[in-house]
Amino acid sequence: MSKVAVLQSNYIPWKGYFDIINDVDLFIFYDEVQYTKNDWRNRNRLYMEDGKTPWLTVSCGKGIHRMIEEVKINNDTNWAKKHWDTISQAYSRAPHFSKYKAFFENVYLEQKWENLSKLNQYIITHISNDFLHMETEFASSRDYASTGQKSEKLLSLLLLANCSEYISGPAAKSYLDESAFNEKGIQVVWKDYSGYPEYQQRATPFEPNVSIIDILMNVGEVAPYYIWGWREK
């Protein structure tokens, strides 16, 4: 039995996303669901030295009737180089830019991405394992023969994953049938994203809702403290 989280893959997500990953034994990417336009699936924000918070948006076309795992990236826009140029502009003078430069150059300049889900999952798993030193196992919902729709399908997935404790973001409170999960022996734990300590950024005032890139570039190896370690103090 294990702690499990199930989330859609996001593009260079914020620290709270990695906080949930660290909470669990198994993190399942759930990309066989509807792609939502103008959401965190294909975009996120940075924090510039001048206080601006520009969006980095992966060009994915305008179609909305597709699952996340089906979303193809439009490489005609040269989005990857533009993203790397913006990241460099924002953080080249940050204390730990040199530590992460090679990884992000590889992602943006040396690889060509055709699929949004694969891009997101690659970045998330590598940051989790290589930079935040987590021991969480990763899987895809496609690895399990779950059945049903919406909450019922999620419950089926968790049962197949031998889950005893399901960690969920608070937004799911509006639709998740917690009693059905409890009846199957799965405890639902609602993630609390409050209380994160501030760290030194390149501008003021402190801006908490930006990509994980910001915390990596500014604090380096001690990033886990500002994501989850502070609770253990």
PASEBA-1860 file (N, C-alpha, C; in nm, 3 decimals):
! residues 233
1> MSKVAVLQ> 0.085/-0.120/0.000/0.000/0.000/0.000/0.088/0.124/0.000 ~ 0.043/0.230/-0.064/0.131/0.344/-0.080/0.053/0.474/-0.094 ~ 0.126/0.584/-0.080/0.072/0.717/-0.104/0.086/0.747/-0.253 ~ -0.023/0.798/-0.311/-0.025/0.821/-0.456/-0.084/0.959/-0.485 ~ -0.030/1.026/-0.587/-0.088/1.148/-0.641/-0.108/1.128/-0.791 ~ -0.214/1.187/-0.843/-0.247/1.176/-0.985/-0.274/1.316/-1.038 ~ -0.192/1.361/-1.133/-0.208/1.496/-1.187/-0.179/1.501/-1.336 ~ -0.238/1.597/-1.403/-0.202/1.623/-1.541/-0.062/1.684/-1.544
9> SNYIPWKG> 0.011/1.656/-1.650/0.144/1.717/-1.662/0.129/1.865/-1.694 ~ 0.213/1.947/-1.631/0.216/2.091/-1.654/0.351/2.131/-1.710 ~ 0.357/2.245/-1.772/0.482/2.295/-1.829/0.562/2.371/-1.724 ~ 0.687/2.329/-1.703/0.777/2.386/-1.601/0.697/2.437/-1.479 ~ 0.627/2.348/-1.409/0.531/2.391/-1.306/0.594/2.461/-1.186 ~ 0.506/2.519/-1.104/0.549/2.592/-0.984/0.590/2.494/-0.874 ~ 0.643/2.547/-0.764/0.696/2.462/-0.658/0.593/2.372/-0.593 ~ 0.466/2.415/-0.588/0.362/2.332/-0.526/0.343/2.199/-0.597
17> YFDIINDV> 0.363/2.197/-0.726/0.352/2.073/-0.804/0.457/1.973/-0.757 ~ 0.578/2.022/-0.735/0.686/1.935/-0.689/0.669/1.898/-0.542 ~ 0.602/1.982/-0.467/0.570/1.952/-0.328/0.482/1.827/-0.319 ~ 0.381/1.820/-0.404/0.294/1.702/-0.407/0.372/1.578/-0.450 ~ 0.460/1.592/-0.548/0.540/1.478/-0.592/0.621/1.423/-0.475 ~ 0.678/1.512/-0.396/0.759/1.468/-0.283/0.676/1.401/-0.174 ~ 0.548/1.431/-0.168/0.460/1.375/-0.064/0.433/1.226/-0.084 ~ 0.452/1.176/-0.205/0.399/1.043/-0.237/0.508/0.943/-0.274
25> DLFIFYDE> 0.467/0.816/-0.271/0.554/0.708/-0.316/0.546/0.691/-0.467 ~ 0.427/0.716/-0.521/0.403/0.700/-0.664/0.328/0.821/-0.718 ~ 0.383/0.881/-0.821/0.319/0.995/-0.887/0.277/0.950/-1.027 ~ 0.148/0.963/-1.056/0.095/0.917/-1.184/0.055/1.036/-1.270 ~ 0.116/1.046/-1.388/0.076/1.148/-1.485/-0.056/1.105/-1.547 ~ -0.152/1.196/-1.546/-0.287/1.165/-1.593/-0.316/1.251/-1.716 ~ -0.255/1.214/-1.828/-0.266/1.295/-1.949/-0.366/1.240/-2.050 ~ -0.443/1.140/-2.008/-0.548/1.088/-2.096/-0.681/1.158/-2.068
33> VQYTKNDW> -0.673/1.287/-2.040/-0.791/1.369/-2.014/-0.789/1.491/-2.105 ~ -0.900/1.564/-2.107/-0.919/1.679/-2.195/-0.811/1.786/-2.175 ~ -0.752/1.828/-2.283/-0.657/1.939/-2.282/-0.733/2.069/-2.259 ~ -0.685/2.150/-2.170/-0.750/2.278/-2.140/-0.664/2.392/-2.191 ~ -0.722/2.474/-2.276/-0.651/2.585/-2.337/-0.630/2.698/-2.237 ~ -0.521/2.772/-2.254/-0.486/2.884/-2.165/-0.478/2.839/-2.020 ~ -0.417/2.725/-1.999/-0.401/2.667/-1.866/-0.254/2.636/-1.844 ~ -0.223/2.566/-1.735/-0.084/2.539/-1.700/-0.023/2.426/-1.781
41> RNRNRLYM> -0.102/2.361/-1.866/-0.049/2.248/-1.944/0.064/2.292/-2.036 ~ 0.050/2.409/-2.095/0.150/2.450/-2.195/0.213/2.587/-2.167 ~ 0.195/2.638/-2.045/0.254/2.769/-2.018/0.284/2.788/-1.869 ~ 0.376/2.879/-1.843/0.406/2.920/-1.706/0.479/3.053/-1.710 ~ 0.509/3.106/-1.591/0.565/3.240/-1.582/0.703/3.238/-1.517 ~ 0.784/3.337/-1.553/0.913/3.361/-1.489/0.904/3.494/-1.412 ~ 1.013/3.529/-1.343/1.017/3.657/-1.272/1.145/3.728/-1.311 ~ 1.133/3.836/-1.386/1.248/3.909/-1.437/1.306/4.005/-1.333
49> EDGKTPWL> 1.427/4.049/-1.358/1.492/4.143/-1.267/1.418/4.276/-1.261 ~ 1.345/4.310/-1.367/1.271/4.437/-1.367/1.132/4.422/-1.306 ~ 1.102/4.303/-1.250/0.974/4.281/-1.185/0.864/4.230/-1.276 ~ 0.891/4.217/-1.404/0.791/4.164/-1.497/0.781/4.012/-1.483 ~ 0.664/3.960/-1.513/0.643/3.814/-1.505/0.593/3.762/-1.640 ~ 0.681/3.748/-1.736/0.640/3.707/-1.870/0.594/3.562/-1.876 ~ 0.497/3.536/-1.962/0.451/3.400/-1.987/0.542/3.332/-2.088 ~ 0.575/3.207/-2.060/0.638/3.120/-2.160/0.529/3.023/-2.204
57> TVSCGKGI> 0.492/3.029/-2.330/0.383/2.947/-2.382/0.432/2.858/-2.494 ~ 0.414/2.728/-2.479/0.449/2.633/-2.584/0.340/2.638/-2.691 ~ 0.380/2.657/-2.814/0.284/2.669/-2.924/0.224/2.532/-2.957 ~ 0.094/2.519/-2.936/0.026/2.390/-2.952/-0.096/2.395/-3.043 ~ -0.115/2.503/-3.115/-0.232/2.514/-3.200/-0.356/2.552/-3.121 ~ -0.468/2.564/-3.192/-0.590/2.613/-3.130/-0.694/2.506/-3.100 ~ -0.671/2.384/-3.145/-0.769/2.278/-3.122/-0.786/2.246/-2.975 ~ -0.910/2.233/-2.930/-0.934/2.203/-2.789/-0.991/2.063/-2.769
65> HRMIEEVK> -1.040/1.999/-2.875/-1.102/1.867/-2.861/-0.997/1.757/-2.877 ~ -0.909/1.752/-2.779/-0.802/1.652/-2.778/-0.755/1.632/-2.635 ~ -0.701/1.514/-2.610/-0.647/1.485/-2.479/-0.506/1.545/-2.468 ~ -0.461/1.565/-2.346/-0.328/1.624/-2.325/-0.222/1.542/-2.398 ~ -0.231/1.411/-2.387/-0.130/1.324/-2.447/-0.130/1.329/-2.600 ~ -0.234/1.386/-2.658/-0.245/1.396/-2.804/-0.196/1.531/-2.858 ~ -0.165/1.623/-2.771/-0.132/1.760/-2.814/0.007/1.764/-2.880 ~ 0.007/1.805/-3.005/0.132/1.819/-3.079/0.183/1.962/-3.069
73> INNDTNWA> 0.315/1.975/-3.067/0.378/2.106/-3.056/0.407/2.161/-3.195 ~ 0.380/2.289/-3.213/0.409/2.357/-3.338/0.550/2.415/-3.332 ~ 0.643/2.348/-3.397/0.782/2.393/-3.392/0.815/2.499/-3.496 ~ 0.720/2.537/-3.579/0.743/2.641/-3.677/0.763/2.778/-3.613 ~ 0.719/2.792/-3.489/0.727/2.921/-3.420/0.862/2.946/-3.353 ~ 0.950/2.846/-3.357/1.081/2.858/-3.290/1.065/2.889/-3.142 ~ 0.958/2.833/-3.080/0.926/2.862/-2.941/1.039/2.824/-2.845 ~ 1.107/2.713/-2.874/1.207/2.661/-2.780/1.322/2.760/-2.761
81> KKHWDTIS> 1.374/2.813/-2.872/1.483/2.910/-2.860/1.434/3.036/-2.790 ~ 1.313/3.078/-2.820/1.258/3.198/-2.754/1.246/3.177/-2.604 ~ 1.204/3.056/-2.563/1.191/3.027/-2.420/1.328/3.029/-2.353 ~ 1.426/2.967/-2.418/1.560/2.964/-2.358/1.619/3.105/-2.351 ~ 1.595/3.186/-2.453/1.646/3.324/-2.451/1.583/3.402/-2.335 ~ 1.454/3.381/-2.311/1.387/3.452/-2.201/1.436/3.403/-2.066 ~ 1.454/3.271/-2.053/1.508/3.216/-1.927/1.648/3.273/-1.901 ~ 1.730/3.277/-2.003/1.865/3.332/-1.989/1.862/3.478/-1.950
89> QAYSRAPH> 1.774/3.553/-2.012/1.762/3.695/-1.980/1.718/3.715/-1.835 ~ 1.628/3.630/-1.788/1.576/3.643/-1.653/1.676/3.601/-1.546 ~ 1.758/3.499/-1.576/1.835/3.437/-1.467/1.985/3.425/-1.492 ~ 2.037/3.480/-1.598/2.181/3.464/-1.626/2.268/3.520/-1.514 ~ 2.215/3.615/-1.439/2.291/3.671/-1.326/2.245/3.617/-1.191 ~ 2.158/3.516/-1.194/2.115/3.452/-1.069/2.228/3.367/-1.014 ~ 2.232/3.345/-0.883/2.345/3.276/-0.821/2.373/3.136/-0.874 ~ 2.268/3.065/-0.920/2.287/2.925/-0.955/2.256/2.895/-1.102
97> FSKYKAFF> 2.260/2.997/-1.184/2.231/2.978/-1.327/2.323/2.874/-1.391 ~ 2.450/2.881/-1.359/2.548/2.791/-1.423/2.522/2.645/-1.390 ~ 2.463/2.618/-1.275/2.438/2.481/-1.233/2.333/2.413/-1.321 ~ 2.236/2.489/-1.367/2.123/2.432/-1.441/2.126/2.465/-1.590 ~ 2.222/2.544/-1.631/2.229/2.591/-1.769/2.234/2.476/-1.868 ~ 2.319/2.377/-1.845/2.338/2.267/-1.940/2.209/2.188/-1.959 ~ 2.136/2.164/-1.851/2.011/2.089/-1.862/1.911/2.162/-1.950 ~ 1.890/2.289/-1.922/1.789/2.363/-1.997/1.833/2.390/-2.141
105> ENVYLEQK> 1.961/2.407/-2.164/2.009/2.419/-2.301/1.980/2.291/-2.378 ~ 1.998/2.178/-2.313/1.968/2.050/-2.378/1.820/2.040/-2.413 ~ 1.735/2.079/-2.318/1.590/2.073/-2.340/1.548/2.162/-2.456 ~ 1.599/2.285/-2.457/1.548/2.385/-2.550/1.625/2.396/-2.681 ~ 1.753/2.363/-2.679/1.834/2.384/-2.798/1.879/2.256/-2.867 ~ 1.890/2.147/-2.792/1.948/2.025/-2.848/1.844/1.916/-2.877 ~ 1.725/1.930/-2.823/1.620/1.832/-2.849/1.506/1.900/-2.926 ~ 1.434/1.819/-3.001/1.316/1.869/-3.072/1.195/1.795/-3.021
113> WENLSKLN> 1.099/1.869/-2.970/0.982/1.810/-2.906/0.862/1.816/-2.999 ~ 0.799/1.702/-3.018/0.680/1.695/-3.102/0.552/1.686/-3.019 ~ 0.564/1.642/-2.894/0.449/1.612/-2.810/0.458/1.684/-2.677 ~ 0.353/1.758/-2.639/0.354/1.838/-2.516/0.369/1.752/-2.392 ~ 0.295/1.643/-2.384/0.300/1.556/-2.268/0.441/1.503/-2.242 ~ 0.508/1.462/-2.350/0.644/1.409/-2.335/0.741/1.517/-2.289 ~ 0.725/1.637/-2.340/0.808/1.749/-2.296/0.787/1.776/-2.148 ~ 0.662/1.790/-2.107/0.632/1.819/-1.967/0.686/1.712/-1.874
121> QYIITHIS> 0.659/1.588/-1.908/0.700/1.478/-1.821/0.852/1.466/-1.813 ~ 0.919/1.492/-1.921/1.066/1.488/-1.920/1.123/1.591/-1.823 ~ 1.074/1.714/-1.835/1.124/1.820/-1.748/1.092/1.791/-1.602 ~ 0.970/1.751/-1.574/0.927/1.726/-1.436/1.006/1.613/-1.372 ~ 1.021/1.501/-1.442/1.091/1.387/-1.382/1.239/1.417/-1.360 ~ 1.302/1.486/-1.452/1.444/1.516/-1.437/1.469/1.617/-1.325 ~ 1.385/1.718/-1.316/1.402/1.813/-1.206/1.380/1.743/-1.072 ~ 1.279/1.658/-1.065/1.250/1.585/-0.940/1.365/1.496/-0.899
129> NDFLHMET> 1.417/1.419/-0.995/1.521/1.321/-0.963/1.659/1.383/-0.950 ~ 1.696/1.466/-1.047/1.834/1.512/-1.056/1.863/1.637/-0.973 ~ 1.765/1.724/-0.956/1.791/1.850/-0.887/1.728/1.858/-0.749 ~ 1.613/1.794/-0.730/1.547/1.795/-0.599/1.569/1.664/-0.524 ~ 1.632/1.567/-0.589/1.676/1.441/-0.528/1.563/1.366/-0.458 ~ 1.451/1.357/-0.526/1.338/1.280/-0.474/1.356/1.131/-0.505 ~ 1.284/1.049/-0.431/1.284/0.905/-0.456/1.148/0.857/-0.505 ~ 1.061/0.949/-0.538/0.927/0.916/-0.586/0.933/0.839/-0.717
137> EFASSRDY> 0.849/0.739/-0.731/0.837/0.664/-0.856/0.736/0.733/-0.945 ~ 0.763/0.733/-1.076/0.673/0.795/-1.173/0.608/0.688/-1.262 ~ 0.485/0.715/-1.301/0.414/0.626/-1.392/0.315/0.708/-1.473 ~ 0.258/0.644/-1.575/0.152/0.705/-1.654/0.022/0.631/-1.626 ~ -0.089/0.705/-1.631/-0.218/0.639/-1.610/-0.243/0.532/-1.716 ~ -0.179/0.543/-1.830/-0.192/0.444/-1.936/-0.129/0.309/-1.896 ~ -0.048/0.311/-1.791/0.013/0.186/-1.743/-0.089/0.098/-1.671 ~ -0.206/0.152/-1.644/-0.309/0.080/-1.567/-0.438/0.071/-1.649
145> ASTGQKSE> -0.505/-0.042/-1.639/-0.629/-0.064/-1.715/-0.749/-0.013/-1.636 ~ -0.750/0.115/-1.604/-0.858/0.173/-1.526/-0.985/0.185/-1.611 ~ -1.099/0.188/-1.545/-1.227/0.195/-1.615/-1.316/0.302/-1.553 ~ -1.424/0.337/-1.625/-1.519/0.435/-1.575/-1.491/0.574/-1.628 ~ -1.560/0.671/-1.571/-1.546/0.810/-1.611/-1.519/0.897/-1.489 ~ -1.440/1.001/-1.509/-1.414/1.104/-1.407/-1.373/1.044/-1.273 ~ -1.449/1.073/-1.166/-1.410/1.028/-1.031/-1.405/0.877/-1.021 ~ -1.495/0.810/-1.092/-1.497/0.663/-1.091/-1.370/0.607/-1.155
153> KLLSLLLL> -1.325/0.667/-1.263/-1.203/0.622/-1.330/-1.081/0.647/-1.242 ~ -1.080/0.760/-1.174/-0.969/0.791/-1.083/-0.963/0.688/-0.971 ~ -1.077/0.654/-0.914/-1.079/0.554/-0.808/-1.030/0.419/-0.860 ~ -1.073/0.381/-0.978/-1.027/0.256/-1.038/-0.876/0.257/-1.056 ~ -0.823/0.369/-1.100/-0.679/0.383/-1.119/-0.604/0.367/-0.988 ~ -0.654/0.430/-0.883/-0.587/0.423/-0.753/-0.591/0.283/-0.695 ~ -0.700/0.213/-0.714/-0.710/0.075/-0.666/-0.609/-0.014/-0.738 ~ -0.595/0.005/-0.868/-0.498/-0.072/-0.945/-0.354/-0.040/-0.904
161> ANCSEYIS> -0.333/0.083/-0.857/-0.200/0.125/-0.813/-0.172/0.088/-0.668 ~ -0.267/0.015/-0.606/-0.252/-0.030/-0.468/-0.235/0.087/-0.372 ~ -0.317/0.189/-0.392/-0.309/0.312/-0.314/-0.384/0.300/-0.181 ~ -0.322/0.348/-0.076/-0.388/0.354/0.054/-0.416/0.498/0.096 ~ -0.339/0.593/0.040/-0.357/0.734/0.073/-0.341/0.817/-0.054 ~ -0.446/0.888/-0.089/-0.446/0.968/-0.211/-0.427/1.115/-0.176 ~ -0.320/1.177/-0.228/-0.293/1.317/-0.203/-0.348/1.397/-0.320 ~ -0.440/1.489/-0.291/-0.505/1.564/-0.397/-0.495/1.713/-0.373
169> GPAAKSYL> -0.491/1.788/-0.483/-0.498/1.933/-0.473/-0.636/1.975/-0.426 ~ -0.647/2.090/-0.360/-0.775/2.133/-0.301/-0.885/2.160/-0.404 ~ -0.850/2.186/-0.529/-0.951/2.216/-0.630/-1.046/2.099/-0.652 ~ -1.000/1.977/-0.624/-1.081/1.858/-0.648/-1.193/1.842/-0.546 ~ -1.193/1.921/-0.441/-1.298/1.910/-0.340/-1.437/1.933/-0.398 ~ -1.444/2.008/-0.507/-1.573/2.042/-0.565/-1.639/1.927/-0.640 ~ -1.563/1.823/-0.673/-1.622/1.715/-0.752/-1.586/1.574/-0.705 ~ -1.485/1.559/-0.622/-1.444/1.425/-0.582/-1.534/1.369/-0.473
177> DESAFNEK> -1.582/1.247/-0.491/-1.669/1.180/-0.393/-1.580/1.109/-0.291 ~ -1.544/1.183/-0.186/-1.448/1.132/-0.089/-1.499/1.005/-0.021 ~ -1.629/0.996/0.004/-1.684/0.879/0.073/-1.663/0.752/-0.008 ~ -1.673/0.762/-0.141/-1.652/0.645/-0.226/-1.509/0.594/-0.214 ~ -1.414/0.685/-0.200/-1.275/0.647/-0.184/-1.253/0.581/-0.048 ~ -1.314/0.639/0.055/-1.300/0.583/0.190/-1.357/0.442/0.199 ~ -1.468/0.420/0.128/-1.530/0.288/0.129/-1.439/0.181/0.071 ~ -1.349/0.223/-0.017/-1.254/0.129/-0.078/-1.120/0.125/-0.005
185> GIQVVWKD> -1.116/0.189/0.112/-0.995/0.184/0.193/-0.889/0.285/0.154 ~ -0.930/0.388/0.080/-0.835/0.492/0.039/-0.865/0.621/0.114 ~ -0.769/0.668/0.190/-0.783/0.795/0.261/-0.746/0.910/0.167 ~ -0.832/1.009/0.161/-0.805/1.127/0.078/-0.744/1.236/0.166 ~ -0.628/1.286/0.126/-0.560/1.393/0.198/-0.554/1.515/0.106 ~ -0.607/1.627/0.154/-0.610/1.749/0.074/-0.481/1.829/0.094 ~ -0.413/1.856/-0.013/-0.286/1.927/-0.007/-0.307/2.072/0.032 ~ -0.226/2.120/0.125/-0.229/2.259/0.169/-0.108/2.331/0.110
193> YSGYPEYQ> -0.132/2.428/0.024/-0.023/2.500/-0.042/0.017/2.628/0.031 ~ -0.034/2.649/0.149/-0.005/2.774/0.220/0.123/2.763/0.301 ~ 0.181/2.879/0.333/0.293/2.885/0.427/0.431/2.874/0.368 ~ 0.444/2.866/0.237/0.578/2.855/0.179/0.662/2.976/0.217 ~ 0.786/2.953/0.264/0.871/3.067/0.301/0.923/3.140/0.178 ~ 0.950/3.267/0.195/1.009/3.345/0.087/1.157/3.314/0.074 ~ 1.210/3.337/-0.044/1.353/3.325/-0.069/1.397/3.447/-0.150 ~ 1.527/3.466/-0.165/1.577/3.583/-0.235/1.555/3.570/-0.385
201> QRATPFEP> 1.474/3.659/-0.441/1.451/3.661/-0.584/1.529/3.776/-0.649 ~ 1.516/3.787/-0.781/1.589/3.889/-0.855/1.518/4.024/-0.855 ~ 1.397/4.027/-0.799/1.320/4.152/-0.793/1.233/4.151/-0.669 ~ 1.170/4.261/-0.642/1.073/4.271/-0.532/0.945/4.332/-0.586 ~ 0.830/4.306/-0.522/0.811/4.223/-0.403/0.820/4.074/-0.437 ~ 0.816/3.990/-0.335/0.826/3.847/-0.357/0.709/3.797/-0.440 ~ 0.739/3.715/-0.540/0.637/3.659/-0.628/0.639/3.507/-0.616 ~ 0.539/3.447/-0.548/0.542/3.302/-0.523/0.493/3.216/-0.639
209> NVSIIDIL> 0.411/3.272/-0.727/0.342/3.189/-0.826/0.410/3.191/-0.962 ~ 0.533/3.142/-0.963/0.610/3.134/-1.087/0.671/2.994/-1.100 ~ 0.731/2.968/-1.214/0.786/2.837/-1.244/0.892/2.793/-1.143 ~ 0.910/2.662/-1.131/1.015/2.603/-1.047/1.153/2.655/-1.088 ~ 1.166/2.698/-1.212/1.294/2.751/-1.259/1.341/2.864/-1.170 ~ 1.250/2.946/-1.121/1.286/3.061/-1.039/1.356/3.019/-0.909 ~ 1.300/2.921/-0.843/1.359/2.880/-0.716/1.491/2.806/-0.736 ~ 1.502/2.729/-0.844/1.628/2.661/-0.872/1.739/2.761/-0.898
217> MNVGEVAP> 1.713/2.856/-0.985/1.816/2.953/-1.022/1.858/3.041/-0.905 ~ 1.766/3.068/-0.814/1.795/3.161/-0.705/1.853/3.096/-0.580 ~ 1.815/2.973/-0.550/1.864/2.912/-0.425/1.940/2.782/-0.446 ~ 1.935/2.722/-0.564/2.016/2.605/-0.593/1.982/2.482/-0.512 ~ 2.084/2.420/-0.454/2.071/2.292/-0.384/1.977/2.296/-0.264 ~ 1.954/2.412/-0.207/1.867/2.419/-0.089/1.720/2.438/-0.129 ~ 1.690/2.428/-0.257/1.552/2.444/-0.304/1.454/2.354/-0.229 ~ 1.487/2.226/-0.198/1.391/2.142/-0.126/1.344/2.201/0.006
225> YYIWGWRE> 1.430/2.278/0.073/1.387/2.340/0.200/1.270/2.434/0.176 ~ 1.275/2.513/0.069/1.171/2.612/0.043/1.045/2.550/-0.018 ~ 1.051/2.422/-0.055/0.935/2.354/-0.110/0.866/2.269/-0.004 ~ 0.942/2.185/0.066/0.882/2.101/0.170/0.963/2.094/0.300 ~ 1.091/2.120/0.292/1.177/2.102/0.410/1.143/2.192/0.526 ~ 1.088/2.309/0.497/1.054/2.405/0.603/0.952/2.349/0.700 ~ 0.869/2.255/0.657/0.767/2.197/0.746/0.831/2.106/0.851 ~ 0.950/2.058/0.822/1.018/1.964/0.911/1.101/2.035/1.016
233> K> 1.108/2.167/1.007/1.193/2.244/1.097/1.143/2.232/1.240
END
